[in-house]
Amino acid sequence: MRITDIEPCIKVSIEIEDTTTELIIEFGDQIRITKSEGERVEGRFYLFESASEVDQDDMLYLVLEDENQFSIGVSLISNIEKIEK
């Protein structure tokens, strides 16, 4: 046996009415996040940090076009999309 590749990623499950869609996002993918209040943020997926306590939020980190870092708690995301460029 020979391992040829290991790629870390996250799987996002999106429910729309009675249908569930899964989205696989790999590190470095360009994504668009819509926050709960409607604001959109686009950037490169950089890091996912799983909360160490049940009452804490998991965090998603992006690198924006201007190379600044953006972070958001998963519970504050209303939609997430991959951007194909």
N, C-alpha and C positions, 0 to 999 in steps of 0.2 A: 504494500500500500504506500502511496505517496500523496501527501497533501500538497495541492498546487496553489491554493488561495484561501485566505480567511478574511472576510470583510465584515467589520462591525457595522451594524445598522440598527434602526428602530422600526418597529411596525406600528402603524397608526390605524386604528379601527374607526371608521366613520359611519355613523348610523343616520340614514335618511328615511324617515317613516319606518317601513318594515324591512328595509334592505340595509345590509352591512357591507361596506367596501373596505378593503385593506390596502394601505399604501406603505410601501417599503421606502424608507429614506436612508441613504448612505451618507456617511461623513463627506462633506464637500459638495453635496447636492445644493443647487439653488432652490430655495423654497419661499413661499409667501404665507405669512401667518396673518390671520384676521383675529384681532383681539375681541373680547366679549363686547366692548363698546363700539366696535365697528372699524377702528383704525387698522390699517394694513402695514405690515413691515416685510421687506424683502431682504434676503441675505443668504449667505452660504452656511449650511448646517455645520456647526463646529463641535458641539459637545452636548451630551445629555447627562444630567446628574440626577440619580435616583435619590430620593429623600431617605434619610436614615431613620426617621420617625414617621409613624402612620399619620399623624396630624400635620405633617409638613408637606409642601407641594414639591413634586418633581420639577426640575428646571431644564429648559431648553435654551441653548445658546447659539447665536448666529454671529457671523462676521458680516457687517454691512459693507456696502460699496466703498464707503470712505475709510474702511478698515477698522472702524470702531466696533466694539463688542456690544451686543444686545442680548439681554436675558429676559425670560418670561416664565412664570409658573404655568404648568400644563393646565391647571384649572381655569386659567384666564384666556385660553385659546378657544375660539368658536369654530375656526376652520383652518386647515393647513393644506397647501397644494405644492406639488413639485413644479418648478418652472423649467421647461425644456428650452434650451437656447442653442 
